[in-house]
């Protein structure tokens, strides 16, 4: 009966309905149904794909951009009603029309609750298929358009948490915005404390996955066994104490983003398993033989040279190429001297609010001392120093006396190394040389190059001004 009704619909054109030129995935285990419905829907001007079960349907959805899924309720490896919920969770702007030869009120109600566009019965409702398809396509495209507008608006401020106006950080932000809209794996490199997790979260917030989970895990914080369980979860009874099934972060982050911090510290056994997830989207829980399918984006971070780790045999080369599809380097704070004041004031507002200390401000001397420091711990070190200063400050003005001794003494030494006037040209030269030597982390040759003077001249001035 379904074939007769569908054949009739070919010769009965749908009037007053604009061709939306959308794409449709038909999922049905009966080949004749797939072929016939495919022909009819293709004649309406839509792109058509087919699959015969849930697994192959998911694979199709991961390979192509689909507007509407036309899915049978009874499939060899699952129930279409439950499957519609899974599709809507992963692809919220995709519409699902369920059809069945064994309709029931309960299934129909549950299908709509699960987000299905409609639930129809084969034979009785065949005439509804094409009109429903048009309306579902229209809704899908409208939802996508609204989402696109919202994403464009949110993309303008989702990197607001990455502070700074220096050329180096602005270049990194621009790269982050460009890659955010894709599903490409990102590798963030840079010294410890440069804000890689904040940057990864900004990429997630700018992506189409922003409404799903962002989960961060430090690969150096767990043993191999604990990290594997953290990644993939376990089956009840798989080891002593495993009294119930447990989800890992890959299952929890399905449809979202996982941030792997210190990825270079990952045990080699887990590197192999991570590579499999990146290549196939499948993993095995601890103690389970059936693979779990997931759709996650990976953003990895490292403060070590992974190429050197590859040479020493500690990191897999094939995994490196998978993780480093798109690399972004976050610059150290000593190369962002112009950003220190903005960052310092940002942290001041945070900790002043937490401490209920209103009206705090950073003195000029305090800011100058911060700008002269070399920042081996980068932004994390700056954050900790500001928190310490807020705790120690009883006045409105945060002054150099609240700085750690090493930074305070270095600043005082730079100011009083010679009894010269603040307006003295030699004093200005001494302060400038001190700033450059801090910037180069004590590299005399690089300092001389930046100052455009001979290395012998630099050593003479270092001795004259008592700069170490």
Secondary structure as UniProt FT lines:
FT   HELIX           2..11
FT   STRAND          23..27
FT   HELIX           31..43
FT   TURN            44..45
FT   STRAND          47..51
FT   HELIX           54..63
FT   STRAND          68..72
FT   STRAND          74..75
FT   TURN            76..77
FT   STRAND          78..79
FT   HELIX           80..90
FT   TURN            92..93
FT   STRAND          95..100
FT   HELIX           105..113
FT   TURN            114..115
FT   STRAND          118..121
FT   TURN            122..124
FT   TURN            126..127
FT   HELIX           128..155
FT   TURN            156..161
FT   HELIX           167..180
FT   STRAND          186..189
FT   TURN            192..193
FT   HELIX           196..205
FT   TURN            208..211
FT   STRAND          214..218
FT   TURN            219..220
FT   HELIX           224..232
FT   STRAND          233..234
FT   TURN            236..237
FT   TURN            240..241
FT   STRAND          246..247
FT   HELIX           249..252
FT   TURN            253..255
FT   STRAND          257..261
FT   HELIX           263..265
FT   HELIX           268..280
FT   STRAND          282..283
FT   STRAND          292..293
FT   STRAND          297..302
FT   HELIX           306..311
FT   TURN            312..313
FT   HELIX           317..323
FT   STRAND          326..329
FT   HELIX           333..335
FT   HELIX           337..339
FT   HELIX           340..354
FT   TURN            355..356
FT   TURN            358..359
FT   STRAND          361..362
FT   HELIX           364..372
FT   TURN            376..377
FT   HELIX           378..392
FT   STRAND          397..398
FT   HELIX           400..402
FT   HELIX           405..416
FT   TURN            422..423
FT   HELIX           425..439
FT   TURN            440..442
FT   HELIX           444..451
FT   HELIX           455..465
//
